[in-house]
Amino acid sequence: PVPAPPQPPRRPPPAPPGPAGSGPRPVAAGSARIPMRVPAPGSYEPGAVAPMPAELADAPHLQALKQNVSAIYQLPGRAERPGRETISLAGSQSIGRTPDNDIVVSDVLASRHHARVLSRPDGLYIEDLGSVNGTYVNGQRVQRVRLTDGNVVTIGNSDFVVSGGSLMRGQSQDVVAGGLQVNGVSLVVDGGKKLLQDVEFSARPGSLTAVIGPSGAGKSTVSRIVAGLNSPTSGRVTFENRSVHEEYDSLRTRIGMVPQKDVLHHKLTLRQALRYAAELRLPPDLSKADRDNVINGVLAELQLTEHVDTRVEKLSGGQQKRASVAMELLTGPSLLILDEPTSGLDPALDRQVMSTLRRLADAGRVVLVVTHSLTYLSMCDQVLLLAPGGKTAYCGPPTQVGAAMGTSDWAEIFAFVADAPDTAHMRYLQGRRAPTPPPPPRPPGPPIPVPQTSFTRQSSTIGRRQIRLIFADVGYLAFLVLLPVVLGLLTLVIPGSDGFNAKMAADPNLIPPRPAAKDPVEAVQILVVLVVGAAFMGAALTMRDLVGERDIFERERAVGLRPGAYLWAKVVVFFCTAMLQSAVMVAITFAGRGLPHLGGPLVPPPVALFVAIAALACVSTLVGLAISAAVRSQEQAMPPLVIIIMVQLVFCGGLFALDKPGLQQLSWIFPSYWGYVASAGAVDLPTINPDATQKVSLWQTSPAHAGLAFGVLLVIAVILYVFTYSRLRLKKR
């Protein structure tokens, strides 16, 4: 075991080294790299310069961040650090993003006309004007409320403090400098298993903190709790003096979370992916040009401008990670959390990613990174080492780990904490200073219905993105085009020459004479191919969709995407695709077999048959979506699909008579059975093939039979839609 040396007094991370007597290093104008770090906690000297790159001074996504760091640091181009702006209030004054407001908020998350402040004899009032991201007072979303001294009003990512009948722009130095505070966080799951135990650390603005430890130590769990995606059993997480979990709605846009798996569609170009993300995350009254300005600023900060028109799948591993970070920077977060961003990268790309995180922290953000890589920990200001069971083994600067652990060899340290987690945790507790008590929680405000981004707008964005994804994936597009062609051609290899047509029977004993096909099973078999083909087309179209982009959906949902809008958009796109495929398959069948002349009953037989096949294909897309929502991986989706298609083939009713007790009743639960009923009535199958072995009364051409078939298909569709929606809703933070 590693010997236990005396624990030195814990102290804040030291400021980065520089030339003796040189003071703070200036920002190099025109340089893409930010050359200085934020001063160490407690050393916010008045002469310090805010680490904002000169060429990005006007980047839209940095404006709210600049406001926060300006509370502590001197802004570039100013001789002294500016004081907080005081805004006098009188009468009615509007607050918003555009210049025609009385109080202009340079924040892309603010609406054009966001709110208004009313100064009345009985006090100050603030009223939300239907903004998308809402108006918050002390972390609670409000519609109209009276303001008192000390209240914090939040518009987008910008804060105003009420003081003496005026508004002070920005938070106080103490609040902003407080950054992230994690106090005594523990997590116990079912069965009493402890995933985290009394985790505590703080991270100031401009700092980069690495969370490391052996596998199973709870590193990713810490990141999700800090991001507000999971709630701890005990303890508290605050950011800028606000509870992350109690005031999540007001802090959501200030927290960026980059999960381990990339949350980008790899078939899209970087520009396309960011444009769709901007539509979902930024206010709807932001013009396309303004959204592009935000995207350009983010790409410039991450040095990705030259790759903007490159497909994400063509980017290197490090560039893909930076692209995922770009997605989160669109809303200008001041807290950025990354889970294993260097996983699977070679040392060169590892350094590239860590250098990027160092620059992002140097701009004034709090950056927290979960990593297995130990090579570039020297770039971090602080290291949180977790032992198995979520117990803290070390927390402090990486340069002091040798003094605390008795060795600087990370391999030995990891082996020690993995073998003796309790011992490592006790040594840490003996050497740490008394924990800082968390700030008292604010009293909850009255519940207010929270308006969300338009359902129609979100559905439109998801739908347009889905269409672009279909056309961007050449292999998938070719599959969608060829599948109905192949299935249509299969109907042409069925023996027989009558198709859906029938000639008058030659038997003179039949009075009156009736039309009948020469082959009693030809039309039956054609319908089997069409019905089962429609069921397969629909399910194959969607079976991997939801599970394939589950990580993307979960992240987008965390920043405001409605599950209902997401699912509805996909259903509309896939329904349209299924109908087009059905039209191709049926058209090929008609071209080779001729048009049906009997049946209907309400529309011409060819139209009736197409509607029946298309309806079944649409319901089958919901079968595929239900499978995709239920499984955990794309590989798990294939076995259920095969089973369901085989079962629907057997129970469609066209292979053999379903006349055994219980067999026909069982077939009623399958869409293919009702699709076959609707199709048989559309071509008047009993008249065409009177000698077929199957005798199903529902196959008779009748408006009642058609209504029953389509009604049951509708019920099945609703059940599948509700099931899929409920699965999406279950993915709660």
N, C-alpha and C positions, 0 to 999 in steps of 0.2 A: 504493500500500500504506500501511497505517497505520504511522506511525513507532514505533520501539521505544524507549519512555522507560526510564529506570532503574527497576528493579524494587524497590519498597520491601520491607522485611522483612515476611514474612507473620506475621500475628498472629491470635489467635482472634477470632471475631465479637464485636463489642462488645455490651454489654447494651443493651436498649432504652432510649430516652431517657425521662426522667421529671423531675418537678420537682426542682430542685437541693436536695440534702440531704434529700429525702423518704424515701430508702431504698426498700425493696421495696414495691410497691403491694399493698394487701390485696385479698383476694377479696371481691367485693361480694355479700353474702348475698342470695339470692333472684334473682340475675341469671342469665339463661340464658347470657350471654356471659362468657367467662373473661377478665378484664381484664388479667392480668399474664402476662409471659413468664418462662420459666425463666431464671435467671441464666446469664451466659455461661460457657463452659467454663473451669474453673479458678477460678471465683468462687463456689463453693458455700458462701456464708457461713452460719454457724449460725442467723442470724435469718431466713433466707429461708423463705417460706411455700410449702408444696406447692400447686401450682396446681390444686386440686380444687374444682369448683363446689359451693357449699354445698348446693344442692337435690338434688345427685346423690351426696352423700356415702355413701349406702347402696346405690347402684346395684350390682347383683351383678356386672356385667361390669367394674367398675372396682376390685374389691377386690384382685386380684393386682397391678394396676398401682399402686394406692395403697401396697402393701407395698414395691414397688421404689423409688418416689420418696421414701418415708419414710426410706429409708436415707440420703438426701441432704438432704431438706428437712424443715422443721418442719410437722407436721400441723395443720390448722385446729383451734382450740380448745385447743391445748396451748401452754404458756408456752415450752417448749424443744423442740428436736428430740429425739425419743425415741431411746434406744439400742436396739440389736437385742435382741430377746427371747431369753433363753437358757432352754432346756427341759431339765431334768434327766431322765435316763433311768434306769429301774429295772424289772426284770422284763419283762413283756410289755405294751406300750402300743400302742393302735390309733391310726391316723391316718385321718381322713376328713372328709367335709363336714358330717355331722350332729352335733348336740351330744352324743350319747352316746359319742363317741370321746374317748380320753384327750388326743389332740392334734387340735384342730379346725382345719381348713383352710378359710377363707372363700373358696372358689374354685369357680365353677360347673363347672369341668372335673374336679374331684376327685369320685370316687365316694363313695357314702354311707360305706362302709367300704373304704378304698382300700388300706391297707397296715398292717403292724405292725412295731414295732421291738422286738427281743429283746435284752435285756442279759444276757449270760452270762459266766461266768468267763474264757472265752477271747476275749471281745470283744463288740462290737456287731454285730447282724445286722439286715437289713431284708428283709421278705418281702412280696411283692405278694399281695393277696387277690382276685385275679381282676378287677382294675379294668379299665375300658374303655380309658382313655387311657394306662395303664401307669405303672410306677414306674421312674424313671431315676436312675442313679448316674453322675455325670460324663458325662452325655449318652448313656449306654448303657442300653437297657432291660434290666431284671433281673427275675428271679423270686425269687431268694433269694441274698444276697451278704453277705459280711462288710464292715463299714464301718471305715475308718481316718480319722485326723485329716486334715482338708482335703477330704474327699469332699463333693461337692455332690449332695444328694438333691432330686429334682424331682418334685413332686406337682402335676399340672395345670400351671398357670403359676406355682406357688409354689415357692420354693427354700428349702432348709435346708442349713446347713453343719455338718459334724461337727467338734466341737472339744472335746477333753478329755473324752470320754465323754458329751457333751451335744450337743444340736442347737441351733444358732443360726438363728432365723427370718430369712430374707432374705439376700441376698448382701451383700458388703462394699461400701462407698462407691466404692472404686476400680473394682470390677467393673461395678456398675450405671452409674456415670458414664461408663464407657468406651463404652457405646452400640454403635453400628455402626462397624466398621472394615473398609475395603476396601483390601487391600494387593496392589499389583502385578498386578491382574487382567487377563489377556489371553485372547482367544478366537480360535482359528484353525480354520477349517472346511476341508472337503475341497477340495483344490486349492491349499492354502496361503494362501487369502484371509484376511486379518486383519480381524476385525470389531471387536475391542477390542485396545488396546495399552497395557499398563502403567497401567491406571486405578487411581487411589489417592485415597481421601478418607475422612474420618471424620465421624460425626454423633452428637452427644451427645443424651441425653434432653431433651425439650422443644424440639428444633430442627426446623425445616422446611427441607429441602434441595430445590432445584429442579434437575433435570437438563435442560439445554437444548442446542440445537445444530441445524445444518442437517439436512435429511432425509438418511437414510443414515449418520448419525454413530454409530449404535449405542446410542441412548438407551433404547429398549425392551429391548435386549439386556442392558444394565446392570441394569435393573429386574428382569428375570427371573432373572439370576444372583444378585442380592442376595436375591431371594425364595426361592432354592433350587430354582427350577424348571428351570434349566439349570446345568450345571457348566462352570467355566472351564477352558481348556487349561492355564493356569498362574496362580499367585496364590492368594489366600485371602480369604474373607469370614468375619468373626466378628461375633457379636452377643452382648453381655454375656459376652465372653471365651470364647464357644463357636463352633466351626466350624459355619457354616450348612449346609454340605454333608455333613460327616462326622457331625454330630449332628442331622440334619434332623428325625428322628422326635420328638426331645425339644423341638425349637424350633418345630415346625409350627404349634402353636396360638398361639405368640407372634408369628407373622408373618402379617399380613393383606395380601393382594394383590388390588387392584381392577384388572382388565384394562381395556383401552380399550373393548371392547364390554361393554355391561351384562350382568350375570350374573343377571338377574331375568326371570321369566316375565311378560310385559307384560299378559297377560289376567287375572292374579290381582290381588287387592287387596294392598296393602303388608303388612297383617297376615298374610294367608294365605301369602305368599311367605316372610316371616320365620319363621312357625311351622314350615313344612316344613324350612327351613334349620336352625332350632334343633333339630329332631328328628334331623337328620343329623349335626350338629356337637357337640351337647351330650350328656352321659352319659345312657343310657337310664333310669337310676334317678332322674332329675330329673323331678319331676311337671309336669303341664301348667301348673299355676299358677306354679311356679317358672320355667318357661321363659318364660311371659308376663311375669314380673317382669323377666327379663333383657331381653326385647324392649322393654318399656316404658322401661327405663333407657337403652337404646341410642337409641330414638326421641327421648327427652327431650334427650339430649346433642346430637343432630343436628337438633333443632327440627323434628321431623316428626310429632309426636304428633297434630296436628289432621288429618293426611292418612292416618292409619292404615287407614281403611276405603275409601280411594280406589284405584281400579285403577292399576297402575303406568303403563299407557299414557296415563292422564289426567294424570299428574304433569308438571310442567315439566321441561325438560332438566336444570336444576340440581338439582331435587328427585330426579330419577331417579338422578343421580350420588350424591347423599347416601344414597339408598336402597341403592345398591350398596355404599357404605361401611358402611351399617348391617349388611349381611350379614356383613361381615368383623369388625365389632366384637362380634359375639355371643360370641366366645371370648375377648374381652378382650386383644387383641394389644398388645404394647408397641412393635412395629415395623410401620408401615403404609406400604405402597408402592402408588402409583397411577400407571397408565400413561395419559397423555393424558386426564385427567378433564374438561378444559375443551374438548375437541375438538368443534367444531360449535356451541358456545354463543355467544350474543351477549355484549357486554361486561358487561351487568348480571348475567347468570347466571355469567359468568366470575368476577366479583368475589365472588358468593355462594359459589361453590365454594371459592375460595381463602381466603375468610374462615373457612369451615368447617374447612379444613385447618389454618389457623392456630390455631383453638380446640383442635383435636384434638392438635396438638403442644404447646400450652400446658398440657394436662393431664398432661404428662410423657412422652408418646410420642416416638419417633423417626419422623418422617414424611418420606418421600421421594416426590417427585412429578415425573414426566416430563411436560413441557409444551412446546407451541409458543408459548403466549401469554406475552408479555413485559410486559404492562401492569402486573401486580401482583406483580412480582418483589420489590418493596420489602417485601412481607409475609414474605419468606423470610429466614432467617438465613444461608444459604449458597447459592451457585450453582455448579453444575458444568457448564462449557461444553465440549462435545465437538466436535471437528473430524471431518470425514469420515475413515473408517478407525478410528474409536474412539480417537482421540488426544486427550488432555486439552489444552485451550487456556487454560483458566482455572479456578481453584477457590478460592473465597473469598467474602466478603460482597458483596452486590450494590452496596453503596456504594463499594467500592474497585475496581470494574471499570474505571472511567475511568483511574485511575492505572496499572493493570496493562496496559491495552490501548491507551492513548493517546487514547481517545474514549469517551464515554458513549452514543453513538448505536448502538443495537443493530443497526440495519440495516447500518451500516458494519462493525461487528464481525462479523456473520454473513457478509457478503460477503468479508471478509478471510480468515476461517478456512475458508470454502468454497473460495476460490481458492488459498490457500497453507496447507494444513493442516500440512505439515511445519514451515514457518517458525513458525506459531503454537505448535506443540507444543514446538519447541526453545526459544522464548522463555519458555514456561511452565517448562520444566525448568531453565533458567538461574536463574529467580527463586525456585523453591520450595526449601524447607528439606529437609534429608535425610529420607528416608522413615522412618517408624517401623516397626521390624521386627515382624512379626506374632507373636503368642504361639505358643509351641511346641505342636504338636498333641498331644492326649492319646492314649495308647496305646489301641488298640481293645479292647473287651471281648469276652468269648466270645459267639458267636452264640446268640441265644435266639429260639425261635418267638414271633412277635409276635401276640398275640390281637387280633382286630379286633371292631368293632361287629357285633352279630349280623346274619348274612345275612338272616334272616327279618325283622328289624326294619327294615333298610334297604330290603328289597324292599317291605315293607308301606308305608313312607313314600313311596317312589317311585311305587308303584301307586296309592295314594290321591291323590297329587298329579296323576298322569296322568289319572285319572278326572275330577278337578275341572277340569283344563285342557280336557278335551273339552267339558264342560258350560259352561265359562266363555266359550269361543269360539263365539258364536252362529252365525256363518257356517259354520264347520267342522262344527258339530253338525247344521245344516240339510243340509249336503252328505251327511253320513253317514246321515241319515234318508231323504233323497230318493233317493239312489243305488240302494238295493235295490228301492225302489218302481218306479222307472223301468225298471230291468232286468227286474223281474218283469212289468211291463206289456208289455215288448217280446216276451215269449213268447206273448202273446195275439194279436199281429198276424200270426203265422205262419199261412199258409193251412192249412185242414184243420179237421176237427171231431172227430176221434177222440182226439187227445191221446195219452196213454199207454195208452188202452184199445184193445182189438182184438175184432172180432166173428168168428164162425165163417166161414171162407171159403166162397164160393158155388160153387166149382168141384166138381162131383160126382166128378171123377176122382181127387180127393185122398182117399186112404184111409190112415189115418183122417183125417177133416176136421181142419183146424188153424185157430186164430185168426189173423187178419191184419188190419192196418189198411188202409183204403182208399187212403191216400196213403203211398207207400213211404218218403218222406223226412220226414214231419211230425215224428215223435218224434225223429229224428236231428237235425233243425234246432232243436227245442226244447232238446235237451241241449247243442247247440253254444252257444246263448245262455246257458244256465245255467252251463256250464263256463267259458266265456270271461268271463262276468259275474263269477263267483266269483274268477277270477284277477285281474281288474281291480279288484274291490272290495278284495281283500286288499292288493294292492300299492299302490293309491292311498291306502289308510288309513295307511300307514307311510312312504312314500317320502321325505317331508321331515322326519320326526321327529328322527332322530339328528343330521342335519346342521344342523337348525334350532336345536338347543340344544347344539351342540358346545362352545361357550365355557362354558356353564353346567356341562356334565358335566366338562370339564377342570378347572375350579376346584373342583368338589365332589370330584372324585377326588383332587386335591391335598390335601384336608383329610380324607380317609379313606373316601370312597365306593368300594365295590367295583364294578368293572366288571361282574362276574357278577351281583350283586344288581340293579344298574341295568338290565341287559339282560333279566334274567328277569322283573322286574316289568313291563316294557313288553310282553314277549311274552305274559304272562298276560292283561293288560288288552286287548291287541289281538286275541288269540285269542277272548276272550269277545265283543268287539265284532264280530268277523268272523262268529262263530256266530249272533249276533243278526241281523246283516244277511242272512246266508244263510237264516235261518228266515223272514224277511219276504219275500225274493225267492221262495223255494220255495212259501210259503203262497199268494202271489198266483198263482203258476203253477197250483197245485192248484185254487184257487178258480175259475179260468177254464178249465182244461183237464181237470179231474177227477183223481181219485186213481188211481195205477197199481195194477193188481190182479195183475200177473204179476211174477215176479222174487223178490227177497229178497237172498240166499237164507236168511240166518240170522234176519232180523228182517222185519217187514212191509215191503213195497215202499216205501210213503211214507217210513218211517223210514230205510230203507236209502239212498234217494236223498238225503234231507236230510244224512245222515252223510257221504256221498260229497262233496256240494257244500261242506259246512262244512269238511271236512278239506282240500279243495283251497284254500278261502279262507284257512284258517289257514296253510298252507304258503306261500301267496302273500304273507301279511303278512311272512314272513321274507324273501321276495324283495325286498319294498320296503325292509325294514330293511338288507339287504345293499347295495342301491343307495345308501341314505342314508348308510351307513358308508363307502362307497367314494368318493363325490363330495365336492367341496370347498365347494359352495354349493348352496342350494336350487334355483337356476336350472339347475344342471347335472343335477338329478335327473329332469327331465321327459323329455329325449331318450331315456335308457336305458329309462324306463318304457314309452314308446310302442313302442320297438323290441321289447322283451320281450313285450308284450301281442300285437303283430302276429305275432310268431314263434309264440307259443303258440296263436294262432287257427289258423294254418296247420298246425301240427303236432299239434293236438288229436286228429285222426283223423276228425272229423265232417264236414269240408268235402269231402274227396275221399279216394280210396283211397291209402294210403301203401304201395304195393306195388313201387316201384322199388328196385333194389338199394341198400342203404345208407340209404334214406330212412326206413324204419321204425326202423332201429337208431338213427338220429339223433333220432327223435322220443322215444326212451326217456328222454332227459335232461331233458325238459320236464314240469313238474308237471301241465299241462293234459292231456297224453296219458293219464297214469295216473288223473287225475280223471275223464276220459271213460270209461276202462275200468271204474272202480268204478261210475259212474253208469249205464252201459249194462247192466251186470250187475244193478244194483238194480231195473231195470224190465224186464229180459229183452228187450233191444232186438232181438236176432235173431229172436225169435218174433213180436214186434209188426210188424217191418218185414223180412220175409224177402226181399223183392225189392230192398232197398237195394243200391246199387252197392258199398258197402264190405262186405267179408267179413273180419271180424277174429275169430279164434277166441277171443281173450281177452274178447270181449263176452258170451260165453255165461255164463248164471247158474251160478256154481259157487263154493263156499267157497274153493277153491284160487285161483281167479282174483281173488276179492275180497281174499284174504289177500296175494296178490302185489302188487296195486295199492296197498293201504294200506301194505304193507311198503316198497315203493319210495318212496312219498310220505314215509314216516318217515325213510328214509335221506337223501332230498333235504333234508328239514327239518333233520336233524342237521348235514349239510354246510353249509347256509346259516347255521345258528346258530353253528357253530364259526368260520366265516369272519367273521361279524359280530363275534363276541366277540374274535377275534384282532385285528381292526381297532381295536377299543376298547382292547385291551391295548397296541397299538403306540404309543398316545399317551402316551409316557413322559416324565417330567420330565427 
